[in-house]
Amino acid sequence: MAKLGLVIIGRNEGKRLTNCLKSVLNETKNYDKTPIIYVDSGSTDDSIERAKSLGVSVISLHNDRPFTAARGRNTGCEWLLKQDPDLTYIQFMDGDCTLIAGWLEKAREMLDHDSKLAIVCGRRREQFPDATPYNRLADMEWNTPVGETKACGGDALMRVEALQQVNGFNDSLICGEEPEMCIRLRRQGWKIWRLDEDMTYHDADMTQFSQWWSRTVRSGWAIAQGMAMYGFAPEKYMVRQSISNWLWGFILPVTALGLAWWTYGLSLILFIGYPLLGWRIYRYRCACGDTHPQSSLYAFFCILGKFPQMMGQLKYWLQQWYSQPATLIEYKKSQLG
């Protein structure tokens, strides 16, 4: 039978981490000697003490180099394989998520069924989607298409053989490390699959607009980073995202406002593009099964998000220009209690 291990990463997750580890321990209690490791990235709260109190092994990353989720996952993977070199699969999880009962068995069956699958992921649901509009947006974002896909998120069951073939995650990336590794896996002939099954509950805990903004800046950074690493082909979806952000987040508003005096205000008609784009996004989300209020919410923030995403791309290129070290773009606060 395929052997399974779990890697959980976190930073200042507090109570969220306790809930995460309890869900993992409860789900693996019927498995024989399932190794579990929590990798902490410089928490200043009591996250490490919480993990140890539950009997979970802990690695605290040294601050001699930048903390990244990729570094945490690679460190956890290495530790698991030292404990048991015969591990077949590793379930990766973020410390702000809880594992849904039955997921591990369903995901493992899928990997057992197809030896070319490197990764199986499922439906990540937001734990409190109605608490804030930002949580609702996250929940809608997690609802990705079912079937073969190009990338996964931080929660997924992965084949050790595939991870070793591409040398795991890229430690230097401060975000977007999962889709970047998936690019390398797909180029080696591996496949990524999204199951139509619930996998984890995620606690975004976004209560402020500034948190949503920072999170969206981070996604723009990841897009620019991907473009810098892989160029225009064959990852065309990154090209479309990059061009869209620059068009709607910079080129159109600057052109409309910059030419207003010269065109006696006629250039301002370009701003009609925003409601037209919003209408297209709204209709698409309705076709996906979202309610009318949800579709409207998504369309509004999708358009608004072009601006912080453009800023994230600009921030990345400026960092490259000045050869400055990348630092984590965080949007969460520690959850005590």
C-alpha positions, -999 to 999 in steps of 0.1 A, spaced: 0 0 0 13 35 -9 29 53 21 17 87 29 33 117 49 21 152 56 39 186 55 22 216 71 38 250 68 29 282 87 38 316 101 19 332 130 -12 312 124 -21 308 161 -55 291 166 -58 284 129 -27 261 132 -42 243 162 -74 236 141 -53 225 112 -32 200 131 -62 186 150 -79 179 117 -48 162 103 -43 141 134 -79 131 134 -78 121 97 -46 101 100 -53 82 132 -65 52 113 -33 51 91 -3 32 103 26 55 114 18 85 92 47 109 96 36 146 101 59 176 102 51 212 109 76 237 94 75 272 109 88 303 91 98 326 119 66 329 139 65 354 167 34 340 183 30 306 200 26 285 169 56 263 176 44 256 212 9 248 199 23 222 174 45 206 200 17 204 226 -2 182 201 27 159 197 36 170 161 72 172 151 84 208 144 111 223 123 118 260 128 135 276 98 166 296 105 165 333 95 199 331 77 180 334 44 145 347 34 115 327 46 93 314 18 65 288 16 86 269 -10 115 267 14 92 254 41 77 227 19 110 215 6 124 213 42 94 194 53 97 170 24 134 163 31 126 156 67 98 131 58 120 112 34 148 110 60 123 94 84 109 71 57 127 69 23 99 47 10 71 74 12 50 74 -20 29 105 -15 30 137 5 0 158 14 11 195 16 -11 219 36 -10 255 47 -14 261 84 -45 282 80 -64 252 65 -82 222 80 -84 188 63 -118 175 52 -125 139 62 -121 114 34 -99 135 12 -67 116 17 -83 83 7 -99 97 -24 -68 116 -36 -46 86 -30 -69 63 -50 -66 88 -79 -28 88 -78 -28 50 -76 -50 48 -106 -28 69 -129 10 67 -127 14 99 -148 -4 120 -123 21 141 -102 -5 161 -82 -41 157 -72 -59 186 -56 -96 192 -47 -120 219 -37 -105 243 -12 -135 261 5 -134 292 25 -144 285 61 -163 317 67 -173 329 32 -201 351 44 -180 369 71 -167 395 47 -168 402 9 -131 394 7 -136 360 22 -164 354 -3 -141 364 -32 -115 339 -19 -141 311 -18 -150 319 -54 -114 319 -64 -108 284 -50 -136 270 -72 -114 260 -101 -124 238 -131 -125 200 -125 -103 177 -145 -67 180 -158 -54 215 -150 -22 235 -153 -15 242 -117 -25 236 -80 -25 256 -48 -7 251 -15 -30 222 -5 -25 190 -26 -14 154 -26 18 150 -45 38 120 -58 73 119 -43 88 105 -75 76 136 -95 88 160 -68 122 145 -68 125 146 -106 120 184 -107 139 190 -74 108 202 -56 97 238 -51 119 268 -60 131 281 -26 137 316 -39 101 325 -49 82 345 -24 49 335 -40 35 316 -70 58 286 -62 31 260 -68 22 270 -105 59 275 -112 67 239 -101 37 227 -120 52 242 -152 83 222 -147 63 190 -139 42 194 -171 73 199 -192 85 165 -179 53 148 -190 35 148 -156 -1 158 -151 -20 177 -125 -56 168 -117 -84 187 -99 -108 162 -83 -145 171 -78 -141 165 -41 -139 188 -10 -103 189 2 -97 216 28 -113 246 46 -93 277 44 -95 306 69 -86 337 49 -95 360 78 -96 390 56 -116 417 73 -100 448 58 -97 462 23 -60 467 28 -56 429 33 -74 422 1 -52 448 -17 -19 433 -4 -30 398 -14 -38 410 -49 -5 429 -52 11 395 -44 -7 378 -72 5 405 -96 40 399 -84 36 362 -91 24 369 -127 55 391 -134 77 365 -118 64 338 -141 68 359 -172 104 367 -162 111 330 -158 93 315 -187 86 343 -212 58 343 -237 55 306 -246 41 281 -240 26 295 -208 2 318 -227 -22 322 -198 4 342 -179 9 364 -209 -29 371 -211 -30 379 -173 0 402 -176 -13 421 -206 -47 424 -191 -34 439 -159 -12 465 -177 -40 474 -201 -68 479 -176 -46 489 -146 -24 515 -163 -25 520 -201 -63 527 -204 -67 551 -175 -34 570 -183 -43 573 -220 -79 585 -212 -68 611 -187 -36 621 -205 -54 629 -237 -85 645 -221 -72 681 -226 -61 675 -262 -94 657 -272 -117 681 -253 -127 652 -230 -135 628 -258 -108 604 -246 -127 598 -214 -151 577 -233 -125 550 -230 -136 545 -194 -168 528 -208 -145 498 -212 -147 491 -175 -185 485 -172 -184 465 -205 -156 443 -191 -176 440 -158 -207 429 -177 -187 401 -195 -172 389 -162 -207 390 -145 -222 369 -172 -194 344 -171 -197 340 -133 -235 336 -136 -229 308 -162 -206 292 -137 -235 289 -113 -228 318 -90 -258 339 -77 -264 374 -92 -250 392 -60 -219 369 -60 -213 375 -98 -216 412 -93 -192 412 -64 -167 391 -83 -170 413 -114 -164 445 -94 -134 433 -76 -120 416 -106 -118 450 -124 -106 468 -93 -80 441 -88 -63 451 -121 -48 481 -103 -30 463 -74 -20 434 -97 -4 460 -121 13 475 -90 25 440 -80 40 435 -115 57 469 -114 70 462 -79 86 430 -92 103 446 -121 116 475 -100 130 450 -75 148 433 -104 160 466 -118 176 476 -85 187 441 -76 169 442 -43 161 410 -23 125 399 -24 106 399 9 73 382 18 41 401 9 19 392 39 -18 401 44 -27 382 76 -25 389 112 -17 364 140 -48 347 154 -45 343 191 -68 324 215 
